[in-house]
Amino acid sequence: MDLARYLDEKGAEGKVDSEGSFSVNQAEAARKLARFALPDTYSWALKLVQAAIAYGCSEIKVTQERNTTTFFFRPNSLEDIPTPNDVVQTIISSDIGGDSPLQRTVLALRALVEQSDFSFLLSLCREVSRCETLYAGHDFGLMGESERERLGNIVQPGIQIRVSLLRSSEGKTGRFLGGLLIGPRRDILLCKELIDKAYLCPIPLLVDGLRVNRLFTHPRFGFVEKRRPLVLGGVDCPKSMPVLSCSELERKEMSIHTDARRAERPYTGSTHHHAWYVLNVDLNENQEKIEGSRHITIDWHRDGVVVQREKKPIALTSRCHLTIFLSAEGLQTDLTGFRLQETEEKTERVKQAFGAVVSDLFSLMSEPERFLREDTDDQSEKDREMRKLERSQKRVKKLGPVAVPLLLGLFVPPYALLALAGGASVYVADFWPNSLQLKSSQKALLKALTEDTNKFIRAYQDETKSTNH
């Protein structure tokens, strides 16, 4: 079903534009879109995540291609799967600012067409092999009916949204020359948006079969090269505020020696708190400051995604970073739900959470040596074996350039000596500098942690004074 043509026949909101978009009357659409504009180009993907959660889905499957991304989820009750008419009527009424799964789905569809200039093919299947489709936007509008039917046909019950990431200005050739388009790959940018903002999604979010909503694989506060999360802390606030909980949130105290596999396993810590925080540290003192350092980040979560991110500028050591997670449930927002209004309640939540986090950090830093301990459990021996295997594989790759001189050494002995020296340097470099650097930086690391904790405390005291005045 061509949504643009349907609206044109019904005379809804004026004249449908020629590009197959359902923002029909341009002046009216601009006014309405300004009220429903999402903050980023790919924020509509987060709305689809929220819709899937509201539908009670058990998982979200995302399939990536060079110029196409497909979302599929199955509502807990198949009766909740809307009909094309339900979708159309919701669009015509412009009643898309609510929290129902259909309203969130429609807001995502409007934003990806009108705001991001993409197109979609929506497949709705309540019964096996009985699928109805709805499409809008430039790229799917150019396709033949048989091609759309092939792409939109799904045999299992559920909702599928196939999104073309080609824009209207790229014409028919975009599908064939997509790999030559100038600029960052849009499928990668979309995936980054999901990883960055949906890390506390309560259901598995699978991109090409790989779960991406894992806290400790997050690029900002997960295990990345020489960066380590030391504390995943949960705190309770004096006054009542919504509890933030999901399977990824469990109080954990780690160390610089913690293996990433160990961090993913249970610590038998508490799981229900009003506010959570992650304290991560850069192990390398001489490394450039990590992204997001020199400030505290507050991520406001609602229905599985980050709806707003704020930063508190504090002069840190460039080795530590603190991220606080708060629930945005019950706070006033704009019509998209992705912009929080500045209210006394929001300010009070930040104040209470900041104070509770600082107090918890101060308690932990009374014994900073805890972050240098061996953090193990009954499966840590397997972790060590895996690390040895990974190191061996890395050394084999490094020894590749040595192979040619070694073969030449069969005919010219000096080459053999050079090859052996090069191979030995690879093994020494793999162990000696890293262990030496780690030991020599432990004092500096503890000093940085202590300094930053004191700065957190002073920042909280200063903010409390300014608020009281």
Contacts in CASP RR format, 6 or more apart in sequence:
PFRMAT RR
TARGET T0000
AUTHOR 0000-0000-0000
METHOD contacts of the structure
MODEL  1
MDLARYLDEKGAEGKVDSEGSFSVNQAEAARKLARFALPDTYSWALKLVQ
AAIAYGCSEIKVTQERNTTTFFFRPNSLEDIPTPNDVVQTIISSDIGGDS
PLQRTVLALRALVEQSDFSFLLSLCREVSRCETLYAGHDFGLMGESERER
LGNIVQPGIQIRVSLLRSSEGKTGRFLGGLLIGPRRDILLCKELIDKAYL
CPIPLLVDGLRVNRLFTHPRFGFVEKRRPLVLGGVDCPKSMPVLSCSELE
RKEMSIHTDARRAERPYTGSTHHHAWYVLNVDLNENQEKIEGSRHITIDW
HRDGVVVQREKKPIALTSRCHLTIFLSAEGLQTDLTGFRLQETEEKTERV
KQAFGAVVSDLFSLMSEPERFLREDTDDQSEKDREMRKLERSQKRVKKLG
PVAVPLLLGLFVPPYALLALAGGASVYVADFWPNSLQLKSSQKALLKALT
EDTNKFIRAYQDETKSTNH
1 84 0 8 1.000
1 132 0 8 1.000
1 133 0 8 1.000
1 134 0 8 1.000
1 135 0 8 1.000
2 20 0 8 1.000
2 135 0 8 1.000
2 136 0 8 1.000
2 141 0 8 1.000
3 20 0 8 1.000
3 22 0 8 1.000
3 88 0 8 1.000
3 91 0 8 1.000
3 134 0 8 1.000
3 135 0 8 1.000
3 136 0 8 1.000
4 16 0 8 1.000
4 17 0 8 1.000
4 20 0 8 1.000
4 21 0 8 1.000
4 22 0 8 1.000
4 24 0 8 1.000
4 136 0 8 1.000
4 137 0 8 1.000
5 16 0 8 1.000
5 20 0 8 1.000
6 88 0 8 1.000
7 13 0 8 1.000
7 16 0 8 1.000
7 22 0 8 1.000
7 24 0 8 1.000
7 88 0 8 1.000
7 91 0 8 1.000
7 92 0 8 1.000
8 15 0 8 1.000
8 16 0 8 1.000
8 24 0 8 1.000
10 92 0 8 1.000
11 24 0 8 1.000
12 24 0 8 1.000
12 92 0 8 1.000
13 24 0 8 1.000
13 25 0 8 1.000
13 28 0 8 1.000
13 29 0 8 1.000
13 92 0 8 1.000
14 24 0 8 1.000
14 25 0 8 1.000
14 28 0 8 1.000
15 24 0 8 1.000
15 25 0 8 1.000
16 22 0 8 1.000
16 24 0 8 1.000
17 23 0 8 1.000
17 24 0 8 1.000
17 26 0 8 1.000
19 137 0 8 1.000
19 138 0 8 1.000
19 168 0 8 1.000
20 136 0 8 1.000
20 137 0 8 1.000
20 138 0 8 1.000
20 141 0 8 1.000
21 113 0 8 1.000
21 114 0 8 1.000
21 136 0 8 1.000
21 137 0 8 1.000
21 138 0 8 1.000
22 91 0 8 1.000
22 110 0 8 1.000
22 113 0 8 1.000
22 114 0 8 1.000
22 136 0 8 1.000
22 137 0 8 1.000
23 29 0 8 1.000
23 33 0 8 1.000
23 110 0 8 1.000
23 113 0 8 1.000
23 114 0 8 1.000
29 114 0 8 1.000
32 94 0 8 1.000
33 110 0 8 1.000
33 114 0 8 1.000
33 115 0 8 1.000
35 334 0 8 1.000
35 335 0 8 1.000
36 96 0 8 1.000
36 97 0 8 1.000
36 107 0 8 1.000
36 110 0 8 1.000
36 111 0 8 1.000
36 335 0 8 1.000
36 336 0 8 1.000
37 111 0 8 1.000
37 115 0 8 1.000
37 336 0 8 1.000
38 44 0 8 1.000
38 47 0 8 1.000
38 107 0 8 1.000
38 111 0 8 1.000
38 115 0 8 1.000
38 336 0 8 1.000
38 338 0 8 1.000
39 336 0 8 1.000
39 338 0 8 1.000
39 339 0 8 1.000
40 193 0 8 1.000
41 115 0 8 1.000
41 116 0 8 1.000
41 189 0 8 1.000
42 116 0 8 1.000
42 189 0 8 1.000
42 190 0 8 1.000
42 193 0 8 1.000
43 111 0 8 1.000
43 193 0 8 1.000
43 336 0 8 1.000
43 338 0 8 1.000
44 107 0 8 1.000
44 108 0 8 1.000
44 109 0 8 1.000
44 111 0 8 1.000
44 112 0 8 1.000
44 115 0 8 1.000
44 116 0 8 1.000
45 69 0 8 1.000
45 71 0 8 1.000
45 108 0 8 1.000
45 190 0 8 1.000
45 193 0 8 1.000
45 194 0 8 1.000
46 193 0 8 1.000
46 194 0 8 1.000
46 197 0 8 1.000
46 198 0 8 1.000
46 305 0 8 1.000
46 306 0 8 1.000
46 338 0 8 1.000
47 104 0 8 1.000
47 105 0 8 1.000
47 107 0 8 1.000
47 108 0 8 1.000
47 111 0 8 1.000
48 60 0 8 1.000
48 71 0 8 1.000
48 104 0 8 1.000
48 105 0 8 1.000
48 108 0 8 1.000
48 161 0 8 1.000
49 60 0 8 1.000
49 194 0 8 1.000
49 198 0 8 1.000
49 201 0 8 1.000
49 205 0 8 1.000
49 304 0 8 1.000
49 305 0 8 1.000
50 104 0 8 1.000
50 302 0 8 1.000
50 303 0 8 1.000
50 304 0 8 1.000
50 305 0 8 1.000
51 101 0 8 1.000
51 102 0 8 1.000
51 104 0 8 1.000
51 105 0 8 1.000
51 108 0 8 1.000
52 60 0 8 1.000
52 71 0 8 1.000
52 73 0 8 1.000
52 101 0 8 1.000
52 203 0 8 1.000
53 201 0 8 1.000
53 202 0 8 1.000
53 203 0 8 1.000
53 303 0 8 1.000
53 304 0 8 1.000
54 99 0 8 1.000
54 100 0 8 1.000
54 101 0 8 1.000
54 104 0 8 1.000
54 303 0 8 1.000
55 73 0 8 1.000
55 75 0 8 1.000
55 76 0 8 1.000
55 80 0 8 1.000
55 101 0 8 1.000
55 159 0 8 1.000
56 75 0 8 1.000
56 76 0 8 1.000
56 203 0 8 1.000
57 73 0 8 1.000
57 74 0 8 1.000
57 75 0 8 1.000
57 76 0 8 1.000
57 203 0 8 1.000
58 74 0 8 1.000
58 76 0 8 1.000
58 203 0 8 1.000
58 204 0 8 1.000
59 73 0 8 1.000
59 203 0 8 1.000
59 204 0 8 1.000
59 205 0 8 1.000
59 206 0 8 1.000
60 71 0 8 1.000
60 72 0 8 1.000
60 73 0 8 1.000
60 201 0 8 1.000
60 203 0 8 1.000
60 204 0 8 1.000
60 205 0 8 1.000
60 206 0 8 1.000
61 71 0 8 1.000
61 72 0 8 1.000
61 73 0 8 1.000
61 206 0 8 1.000
61 209 0 8 1.000
62 69 0 8 1.000
62 70 0 8 1.000
62 71 0 8 1.000
62 72 0 8 1.000
62 191 0 8 1.000
62 194 0 8 1.000
62 205 0 8 1.000
62 206 0 8 1.000
62 207 0 8 1.000
62 208 0 8 1.000
63 69 0 8 1.000
63 70 0 8 1.000
63 72 0 8 1.000
63 208 0 8 1.000
64 187 0 8 1.000
64 190 0 8 1.000
64 191 0 8 1.000
64 207 0 8 1.000
64 208 0 8 1.000
65 187 0 8 1.000
66 178 0 8 1.000
66 179 0 8 1.000
66 185 0 8 1.000
66 187 0 8 1.000
67 164 0 8 1.000
67 165 0 8 1.000
67 166 0 8 1.000
67 174 0 8 1.000
67 175 0 8 1.000
67 178 0 8 1.000
67 179 0 8 1.000
67 186 0 8 1.000
67 187 0 8 1.000
68 162 0 8 1.000
68 163 0 8 1.000
68 164 0 8 1.000
68 165 0 8 1.000
68 187 0 8 1.000
69 162 0 8 1.000
69 163 0 8 1.000
69 165 0 8 1.000
69 187 0 8 1.000
69 190 0 8 1.000
70 160 0 8 1.000
70 161 0 8 1.000
70 162 0 8 1.000
70 163 0 8 1.000
71 160 0 8 1.000
71 161 0 8 1.000
71 163 0 8 1.000
72 154 0 8 1.000
72 158 0 8 1.000
72 159 0 8 1.000
72 160 0 8 1.000
72 161 0 8 1.000
73 158 0 8 1.000
73 159 0 8 1.000
74 156 0 8 1.000
74 157 0 8 1.000
74 158 0 8 1.000
74 159 0 8 1.000
75 81 0 8 1.000
75 101 0 8 1.000
75 158 0 8 1.000
75 159 0 8 1.000
78 126 0 8 1.000
78 127 0 8 1.000
78 157 0 8 1.000
78 158 0 8 1.000
79 126 0 8 1.000
80 101 0 8 1.000
81 124 0 8 1.000
81 125 0 8 1.000
81 126 0 8 1.000
81 157 0 8 1.000
81 158 0 8 1.000
81 159 0 8 1.000
82 102 0 8 1.000
82 105 0 8 1.000
82 124 0 8 1.000
83 124 0 8 1.000
83 132 0 8 1.000
84 122 0 8 1.000
84 124 0 8 1.000
84 132 0 8 1.000
84 133 0 8 1.000
84 134 0 8 1.000
86 102 0 8 1.000
87 102 0 8 1.000
87 105 0 8 1.000
87 106 0 8 1.000
87 109 0 8 1.000
87 122 0 8 1.000
87 124 0 8 1.000
87 134 0 8 1.000
88 134 0 8 1.000
90 96 0 8 1.000
90 102 0 8 1.000
90 103 0 8 1.000
90 106 0 8 1.000
91 106 0 8 1.000
91 109 0 8 1.000
91 110 0 8 1.000
95 103 0 8 1.000
96 103 0 8 1.000
96 104 0 8 1.000
96 106 0 8 1.000
96 107 0 8 1.000
96 110 0 8 1.000
97 103 0 8 1.000
97 107 0 8 1.000
97 335 0 8 1.000
97 336 0 8 1.000
97 337 0 8 1.000
98 104 0 8 1.000
99 303 0 8 1.000
105 159 0 8 1.000
105 161 0 8 1.000
107 336 0 8 1.000
108 161 0 8 1.000
109 120 0 8 1.000
109 122 0 8 1.000
109 136 0 8 1.000
109 161 0 8 1.000
112 118 0 8 1.000
112 119 0 8 1.000
112 120 0 8 1.000
112 163 0 8 1.000
113 119 0 8 1.000
113 120 0 8 1.000
113 136 0 8 1.000
113 137 0 8 1.000
117 138 0 8 1.000
117 167 0 8 1.000
117 168 0 8 1.000
117 169 0 8 1.000
118 137 0 8 1.000
118 139 0 8 1.000
118 163 0 8 1.000
118 164 0 8 1.000
118 165 0 8 1.000
118 166 0 8 1.000
118 167 0 8 1.000
119 135 0 8 1.000
119 136 0 8 1.000
119 137 0 8 1.000
119 138 0 8 1.000
119 139 0 8 1.000
119 140 0 8 1.000
119 141 0 8 1.000
119 163 0 8 1.000
119 164 0 8 1.000
119 166 0 8 1.000
120 135 0 8 1.000
120 136 0 8 1.000
120 137 0 8 1.000
120 140 0 8 1.000
120 161 0 8 1.000
120 162 0 8 1.000
120 163 0 8 1.000
120 164 0 8 1.000
121 133 0 8 1.000
121 134 0 8 1.000
121 135 0 8 1.000
121 140 0 8 1.000
121 148 0 8 1.000
121 151 0 8 1.000
121 152 0 8 1.000
121 161 0 8 1.000
121 162 0 8 1.000
121 164 0 8 1.000
122 133 0 8 1.000
122 134 0 8 1.000
122 135 0 8 1.000
122 159 0 8 1.000
122 160 0 8 1.000
122 161 0 8 1.000
122 162 0 8 1.000
123 131 0 8 1.000
123 132 0 8 1.000
123 133 0 8 1.000
123 152 0 8 1.000
123 153 0 8 1.000
123 154 0 8 1.000
123 159 0 8 1.000
123 160 0 8 1.000
123 161 0 8 1.000
123 162 0 8 1.000
124 131 0 8 1.000
124 132 0 8 1.000
124 133 0 8 1.000
124 134 0 8 1.000
124 158 0 8 1.000
124 159 0 8 1.000
125 131 0 8 1.000
125 132 0 8 1.000
125 154 0 8 1.000
125 155 0 8 1.000
125 156 0 8 1.000
125 157 0 8 1.000
125 158 0 8 1.000
125 159 0 8 1.000
125 160 0 8 1.000
126 157 0 8 1.000
126 158 0 8 1.000
127 157 0 8 1.000
128 155 0 8 1.000
128 156 0 8 1.000
128 157 0 8 1.000
129 155 0 8 1.000
131 152 0 8 1.000
131 153 0 8 1.000
131 154 0 8 1.000
131 155 0 8 1.000
133 148 0 8 1.000
133 149 0 8 1.000
133 152 0 8 1.000
135 141 0 8 1.000
135 148 0 8 1.000
137 164 0 8 1.000
137 168 0 8 1.000
138 166 0 8 1.000
138 167 0 8 1.000
138 168 0 8 1.000
138 171 0 8 1.000
139 164 0 8 1.000
139 166 0 8 1.000
139 168 0 8 1.000
139 175 0 8 1.000
140 148 0 8 1.000
140 164 0 8 1.000
141 148 0 8 1.000
142 171 0 8 1.000
142 172 0 8 1.000
143 151 0 8 1.000
151 162 0 8 1.000
152 160 0 8 1.000
152 162 0 8 1.000
154 160 0 8 1.000
165 186 0 8 1.000
165 187 0 8 1.000
165 190 0 8 1.000
166 174 0 8 1.000
166 175 0 8 1.000
166 178 0 8 1.000
170 178 0 8 1.000
170 181 0 8 1.000
174 181 0 8 1.000
191 207 0 8 1.000
191 212 0 8 1.000
194 205 0 8 1.000
194 207 0 8 1.000
194 212 0 8 1.000
194 213 0 8 1.000
195 212 0 8 1.000
195 213 0 8 1.000
195 218 0 8 1.000
195 219 0 8 1.000
196 218 0 8 1.000
196 219 0 8 1.000
196 220 0 8 1.000
196 306 0 8 1.000
197 305 0 8 1.000
197 306 0 8 1.000
198 205 0 8 1.000
198 212 0 8 1.000
198 213 0 8 1.000
198 304 0 8 1.000
198 305 0 8 1.000
198 306 0 8 1.000
199 213 0 8 1.000
199 214 0 8 1.000
199 215 0 8 1.000
199 218 0 8 1.000
199 248 0 8 1.000
199 306 0 8 1.000
200 213 0 8 1.000
200 215 0 8 1.000
200 244 0 8 1.000
200 246 0 8 1.000
200 248 0 8 1.000
200 249 0 8 1.000
200 301 0 8 1.000
200 304 0 8 1.000
200 305 0 8 1.000
200 306 0 8 1.000
200 325 0 8 1.000
201 213 0 8 1.000
201 246 0 8 1.000
201 304 0 8 1.000
201 305 0 8 1.000
202 246 0 8 1.000
202 247 0 8 1.000
202 304 0 8 1.000
204 211 0 8 1.000
204 213 0 8 1.000
205 211 0 8 1.000
205 212 0 8 1.000
205 213 0 8 1.000
206 212 0 8 1.000
213 248 0 8 1.000
214 248 0 8 1.000
214 264 0 8 1.000
215 221 0 8 1.000
215 222 0 8 1.000
215 232 0 8 1.000
215 248 0 8 1.000
215 249 0 8 1.000
215 278 0 8 1.000
216 222 0 8 1.000
216 223 0 8 1.000
216 229 0 8 1.000
216 260 0 8 1.000
216 263 0 8 1.000
216 264 0 8 1.000
217 223 0 8 1.000
217 260 0 8 1.000
219 291 0 8 1.000
220 291 0 8 1.000
220 292 0 8 1.000
220 297 0 8 1.000
220 321 0 8 1.000
220 323 0 8 1.000
221 229 0 8 1.000
221 278 0 8 1.000
221 280 0 8 1.000
221 321 0 8 1.000
221 323 0 8 1.000
222 229 0 8 1.000
222 278 0 8 1.000
222 280 0 8 1.000
223 229 0 8 1.000
223 260 0 8 1.000
223 263 0 8 1.000
226 282 0 8 1.000
226 283 0 8 1.000
226 284 0 8 1.000
226 287 0 8 1.000
227 280 0 8 1.000
227 281 0 8 1.000
227 282 0 8 1.000
227 283 0 8 1.000
227 290 0 8 1.000
228 254 0 8 1.000
228 256 0 8 1.000
228 258 0 8 1.000
228 280 0 8 1.000
228 281 0 8 1.000
228 283 0 8 1.000
229 254 0 8 1.000
229 263 0 8 1.000
229 278 0 8 1.000
229 279 0 8 1.000
229 280 0 8 1.000
230 253 0 8 1.000
230 254 0 8 1.000
230 255 0 8 1.000
230 256 0 8 1.000
230 279 0 8 1.000
230 280 0 8 1.000
230 281 0 8 1.000
230 371 0 8 1.000
230 449 0 8 1.000
231 252 0 8 1.000
231 253 0 8 1.000
231 254 0 8 1.000
231 277 0 8 1.000
231 278 0 8 1.000
231 279 0 8 1.000
231 361 0 8 1.000
231 364 0 8 1.000
232 249 0 8 1.000
232 250 0 8 1.000
232 251 0 8 1.000
232 252 0 8 1.000
232 254 0 8 1.000
232 276 0 8 1.000
232 277 0 8 1.000
232 278 0 8 1.000
233 251 0 8 1.000
233 252 0 8 1.000
233 273 0 8 1.000
233 276 0 8 1.000
233 277 0 8 1.000
233 278 0 8 1.000
233 360 0 8 1.000
234 249 0 8 1.000
234 251 0 8 1.000
234 270 0 8 1.000
234 273 0 8 1.000
234 275 0 8 1.000
234 276 0 8 1.000
234 277 0 8 1.000
234 360 0 8 1.000
235 273 0 8 1.000
235 274 0 8 1.000
235 275 0 8 1.000
235 276 0 8 1.000
235 277 0 8 1.000
235 353 0 8 1.000
235 356 0 8 1.000
235 357 0 8 1.000
235 359 0 8 1.000
235 360 0 8 1.000
236 273 0 8 1.000
236 274 0 8 1.000
236 275 0 8 1.000
236 356 0 8 1.000
237 274 0 8 1.000
237 275 0 8 1.000
237 349 0 8 1.000
237 352 0 8 1.000
237 353 0 8 1.000
237 356 0 8 1.000
238 352 0 8 1.000
238 356 0 8 1.000
239 348 0 8 1.000
239 352 0 8 1.000
241 274 0 8 1.000
241 275 0 8 1.000
241 326 0 8 1.000
241 327 0 8 1.000
241 349 0 8 1.000
241 352 0 8 1.000
241 353 0 8 1.000
242 274 0 8 1.000
242 327 0 8 1.000
242 329 0 8 1.000
242 330 0 8 1.000
243 272 0 8 1.000
243 273 0 8 1.000
243 274 0 8 1.000
243 327 0 8 1.000
244 273 0 8 1.000
244 274 0 8 1.000
244 275 0 8 1.000
244 276 0 8 1.000
244 301 0 8 1.000
244 325 0 8 1.000
244 326 0 8 1.000
244 327 0 8 1.000
245 271 0 8 1.000
245 272 0 8 1.000
245 273 0 8 1.000
246 304 0 8 1.000
249 271 0 8 1.000
249 273 0 8 1.000
249 276 0 8 1.000
249 325 0 8 1.000
250 266 0 8 1.000
250 267 0 8 1.000
250 269 0 8 1.000
250 270 0 8 1.000
250 271 0 8 1.000
251 267 0 8 1.000
251 269 0 8 1.000
251 270 0 8 1.000
251 271 0 8 1.000
251 273 0 8 1.000
252 263 0 8 1.000
252 267 0 8 1.000
252 269 0 8 1.000
253 267 0 8 1.000
253 364 0 8 1.000
253 370 0 8 1.000
254 262 0 8 1.000
254 263 0 8 1.000
254 371 0 8 1.000
254 375 0 8 1.000
255 370 0 8 1.000
255 371 0 8 1.000
255 372 0 8 1.000
255 373 0 8 1.000
255 374 0 8 1.000
255 375 0 8 1.000
256 281 0 8 1.000
256 283 0 8 1.000
256 371 0 8 1.000
256 372 0 8 1.000
256 438 0 8 1.000
256 442 0 8 1.000
256 445 0 8 1.000
257 372 0 8 1.000
257 373 0 8 1.000
257 374 0 8 1.000
257 375 0 8 1.000
258 375 0 8 1.000
259 375 0 8 1.000
259 380 0 8 1.000
259 383 0 8 1.000
259 384 0 8 1.000
259 387 0 8 1.000
261 379 0 8 1.000
261 383 0 8 1.000
261 386 0 8 1.000
262 375 0 8 1.000
262 376 0 8 1.000
262 377 0 8 1.000
262 379 0 8 1.000
262 380 0 8 1.000
262 383 0 8 1.000
265 377 0 8 1.000
265 379 0 8 1.000
274 327 0 8 1.000
274 352 0 8 1.000
274 353 0 8 1.000
274 356 0 8 1.000
275 324 0 8 1.000
275 325 0 8 1.000
275 326 0 8 1.000
275 352 0 8 1.000
275 353 0 8 1.000
275 356 0 8 1.000
275 357 0 8 1.000
276 324 0 8 1.000
276 325 0 8 1.000
277 322 0 8 1.000
277 323 0 8 1.000
277 324 0 8 1.000
277 325 0 8 1.000
277 357 0 8 1.000
277 360 0 8 1.000
278 322 0 8 1.000
278 323 0 8 1.000
278 325 0 8 1.000
279 320 0 8 1.000
279 321 0 8 1.000
279 322 0 8 1.000
279 361 0 8 1.000
280 290 0 8 1.000
280 320 0 8 1.000
280 321 0 8 1.000
280 323 0 8 1.000
281 319 0 8 1.000
281 320 0 8 1.000
281 321 0 8 1.000
281 445 0 8 1.000
281 448 0 8 1.000
281 449 0 8 1.000
282 289 0 8 1.000
282 290 0 8 1.000
282 293 0 8 1.000
282 318 0 8 1.000
282 319 0 8 1.000
282 320 0 8 1.000
283 438 0 8 1.000
283 441 0 8 1.000
283 445 0 8 1.000
284 437 0 8 1.000
284 441 0 8 1.000
285 319 0 8 1.000
285 441 0 8 1.000
285 444 0 8 1.000
285 445 0 8 1.000
285 448 0 8 1.000
289 318 0 8 1.000
289 319 0 8 1.000
290 318 0 8 1.000
290 319 0 8 1.000
290 321 0 8 1.000
292 321 0 8 1.000
293 316 0 8 1.000
293 318 0 8 1.000
293 319 0 8 1.000
293 320 0 8 1.000
293 321 0 8 1.000
294 313 0 8 1.000
294 314 0 8 1.000
294 315 0 8 1.000
294 316 0 8 1.000
294 318 0 8 1.000
295 311 0 8 1.000
295 312 0 8 1.000
295 313 0 8 1.000
295 314 0 8 1.000
295 316 0 8 1.000
296 311 0 8 1.000
296 312 0 8 1.000
296 314 0 8 1.000
296 321 0 8 1.000
296 322 0 8 1.000
296 323 0 8 1.000
296 324 0 8 1.000
296 456 0 8 1.000
296 459 0 8 1.000
297 309 0 8 1.000
297 310 0 8 1.000
297 311 0 8 1.000
297 312 0 8 1.000
297 321 0 8 1.000
297 322 0 8 1.000
297 323 0 8 1.000
297 324 0 8 1.000
298 309 0 8 1.000
298 310 0 8 1.000
298 311 0 8 1.000
298 312 0 8 1.000
298 323 0 8 1.000
298 324 0 8 1.000
298 326 0 8 1.000
298 350 0 8 1.000
298 353 0 8 1.000
299 306 0 8 1.000
299 308 0 8 1.000
299 309 0 8 1.000
299 323 0 8 1.000
299 324 0 8 1.000
299 325 0 8 1.000
299 326 0 8 1.000
300 306 0 8 1.000
300 307 0 8 1.000
300 308 0 8 1.000
300 309 0 8 1.000
300 310 0 8 1.000
300 326 0 8 1.000
300 327 0 8 1.000
300 328 0 8 1.000
300 331 0 8 1.000
300 340 0 8 1.000
301 307 0 8 1.000
301 325 0 8 1.000
301 326 0 8 1.000
301 327 0 8 1.000
301 328 0 8 1.000
302 327 0 8 1.000
302 328 0 8 1.000
302 329 0 8 1.000
302 337 0 8 1.000
307 328 0 8 1.000
307 333 0 8 1.000
307 337 0 8 1.000
307 338 0 8 1.000
307 339 0 8 1.000
307 340 0 8 1.000
308 328 0 8 1.000
308 338 0 8 1.000
308 339 0 8 1.000
308 340 0 8 1.000
312 459 0 8 1.000
314 455 0 8 1.000
314 456 0 8 1.000
314 459 0 8 1.000
315 455 0 8 1.000
316 452 0 8 1.000
316 455 0 8 1.000
317 448 0 8 1.000
317 451 0 8 1.000
317 452 0 8 1.000
319 445 0 8 1.000
319 448 0 8 1.000
319 452 0 8 1.000
320 448 0 8 1.000
320 449 0 8 1.000
320 452 0 8 1.000
322 357 0 8 1.000
322 452 0 8 1.000
322 456 0 8 1.000
324 353 0 8 1.000
324 354 0 8 1.000
324 357 0 8 1.000
326 349 0 8 1.000
326 350 0 8 1.000
326 353 0 8 1.000
328 340 0 8 1.000
331 340 0 8 1.000
331 341 0 8 1.000
331 343 0 8 1.000
331 345 0 8 1.000
331 346 0 8 1.000
331 349 0 8 1.000
332 340 0 8 1.000
332 341 0 8 1.000
332 343 0 8 1.000
333 339 0 8 1.000
333 340 0 8 1.000
333 341 0 8 1.000
334 341 0 8 1.000
340 346 0 8 1.000
347 467 0 8 1.000
351 463 0 8 1.000
351 464 0 8 1.000
351 467 0 8 1.000
354 460 0 8 1.000
354 463 0 8 1.000
355 460 0 8 1.000
357 456 0 8 1.000
358 453 0 8 1.000
358 456 0 8 1.000
358 457 0 8 1.000
358 460 0 8 1.000
361 453 0 8 1.000
361 456 0 8 1.000
362 453 0 8 1.000
362 457 0 8 1.000
364 370 0 8 1.000
365 449 0 8 1.000
365 450 0 8 1.000
365 453 0 8 1.000
368 446 0 8 1.000
368 449 0 8 1.000
368 450 0 8 1.000
369 446 0 8 1.000
371 445 0 8 1.000
371 446 0 8 1.000
371 449 0 8 1.000
372 442 0 8 1.000
372 446 0 8 1.000
391 430 0 8 1.000
394 430 0 8 1.000
395 426 0 8 1.000
395 427 0 8 1.000
395 430 0 8 1.000
398 426 0 8 1.000
398 430 0 8 1.000
399 423 0 8 1.000
399 426 0 8 1.000
402 419 0 8 1.000
402 422 0 8 1.000
402 423 0 8 1.000
402 426 0 8 1.000
403 419 0 8 1.000
405 415 0 8 1.000
405 416 0 8 1.000
405 418 0 8 1.000
405 419 0 8 1.000
406 415 0 8 1.000
406 416 0 8 1.000
406 419 0 8 1.000
406 420 0 8 1.000
408 415 0 8 1.000
408 416 0 8 1.000
409 415 0 8 1.000
409 416 0 8 1.000
409 419 0 8 1.000
410 416 0 8 1.000
END
